Amino acid sequence: MKIDVLTLFPQMLDGFLSESMIGRGVKHGILDVAVHNLRDWSKGKHNQVDDRPFGGGAGMVLMPEPLFDAIEEIQTPQTHRIYLAPDGDPLTPELARDLATKERLLLVSGHYEGIDDRVRQNLIDQEVSIGDYVLTNGTLAAAVLIDCLSRFLPGFLGEEKSLTNESFQDNLLDFPQFTRPAVFRNMPIPEVLLSGNHAEIEKWRQREREERTRKRRPDLLEDSP
């Protein structure tokens, strides 16, 4: 998958794209991410990309001209253009899975009070929110989206069954995980995990997922079909 990120702060993604599983995915060619600095499309000696909003109010708004120029230059006929915005479609596993099937994405990162709405009306295919809160800019949101959808790319996880029992799969949270030693500071792990009975282990995990969801996120059970 090819992903372009358009942002005012490209260096925010340097470490993210070179470390951990994302870095490995980039290294192995599963993921190809190009980061573009919006100021490269600015006009004038001051490289201005923002201006005060019409009608007054606090903050600044990213201007339409550099955004139009940048998006039109970066995009291809296959590009699915996404604007990271607090009022966008909520990011869910289902949305991430769908985006992972796209051939190419362009993630547009807003800043200040957002972007000129003519860009949203004419050049954006989809708007995505990573949560009901506001960030200083959309670059972090773009990183979250990349991380989330990458897990659904074939070969990214290596062991595809890692996706089957994750949190939010089937509207349930994940089950508790334990590793060696079996007893630590007089705290033993559940005996069923040492039984070797895989059918009983799966039943225990399912019960734990349901119980944890009831306690921590009952709203997920209300949303279940």
C-alpha positions, -999 to 999 in steps of 0.1 A, spaced: 0 0 0 11 35 -8 3 63 16 10 100 12 8 123 42 5 160 37 14 180 69 31 211 82 52 189 106 68 161 86 95 154 112 68 143 137 66 111 117 103 103 114 105 80 144 71 66 139 79 54 104 112 38 113 105 20 145 87 -12 156 63 -30 133 56 1 111 93 4 104 95 -33 96 65 -30 73 82 -1 55 115 -20 53 98 -51 38 79 -31 12 44 -39 27 39 -2 34 52 27 14 48 61 31 58 94 16 56 125 39 51 159 22 56 193 37 27 216 29 50 246 29 66 233 -3 35 245 -21 33 279 -3 37 312 -22 58 343 -13 89 348 7 73 340 41 59 306 30 25 315 43 0 286 43 -26 300 68 -47 331 73 -73 346 96 -109 332 92 -135 353 75 -161 364 100 -135 367 128 -127 344 156 -96 330 173 -69 310 155 -58 306 119 -71 285 90 -51 267 64 -55 285 31 -71 267 0 -44 275 -26 -15 255 -11 -38 227 -2 -53 225 -37 -19 227 -54 -4 200 -31 -33 176 -33 -37 179 -71 0 173 -75 3 143 -52 -29 125 -60 -32 98 -87 -64 84 -102 -62 56 -76 -58 79 -46 -84 79 -18 -82 113 -1 -87 115 37 -89 145 59 -82 139 96 -109 158 115 -127 157 149 -161 156 131 -151 128 107 -162 92 106 -152 75 138 -121 52 133 -132 16 139 -116 -18 131 -142 -21 103 -132 13 88 -95 4 91 -100 -29 74 -118 -12 45 -91 14 41 -65 -13 41 -80 -26 8 -73 7 -10 -45 9 -34 -33 44 -24 -43 69 4 -35 106 8 -39 117 45 -44 155 48 -34 168 83 -51 200 94 -37 225 119 -48 256 138 -86 259 134 -87 235 105 -86 240 67 -106 261 43 -139 242 38 -136 245 0 -109 219 2 -131 195 22 -160 201 -3 -140 195 -35 -109 174 -28 -117 151 1 -132 117 -3 -136 108 33 -131 124 67 -119 104 97 -118 111 134 -97 90 158 -117 101 189 -139 127 205 -112 151 213 -91 178 196 -53 176 189 -30 205 181 -27 191 146 -38 161 125 -3 146 121 -6 124 152 -41 114 140 -26 104 106 0 82 125 -28 65 145 -47 58 113 -16 43 95 -8 21 125 -44 9 128 -50 0 91 -15 -15 87 -25 -44 109 -49 -55 82 -24 -55 53 -15 -90 42 18 -101 57 21 -71 80 16 -91 113 32 -122 100 8 -143 120 -27 -134 107 -45 -151 136 -32 -123 158 -62 -103 146 -89 -129 156 -93 -121 193 -81 -85 196 -100 -58 215 -131 -46 197 -133 -78 175 -170 -88 176 -176 -58 199 -156 -75 228 -125 -64 246 -94 -87 246 -89 -115 273 -62 -112 300 -27 -123 288 0 -140 309 35 -152 304 63 -169 324 68 -174 352 36 -192 361 38 -179 396 52 -145 403 54 -130 439 28 -156 450 5 -146 421 -3 -177 400 -19 -176 365 -53 -192 360 -48 -230 361 -67 -235 328 -38 -220 309 -16 -247 321 -40 -275 313 -31 -280 277 -68 -283 269 -73 -259 241 -110 -262 240 -113 -252 277 -88 -224 272 -108 -209 244 -140 -211 266 -121 -193 294 -109 -166 270 -144 -160 256 -158 -158 291 -131 -133 301 -137 -112 270 -174 -110 278 -169 -102 315 -143 -76 308 -165 -59 283 -195 -59 306 -174 -42 333 -154 -18 312 -173 -11 280 -210 -21 284 -218 2 255 -201 -22 231 -225 -49 241 -254 -26 234 -241 -20 199 -238 -58 192 -262 -71 165 
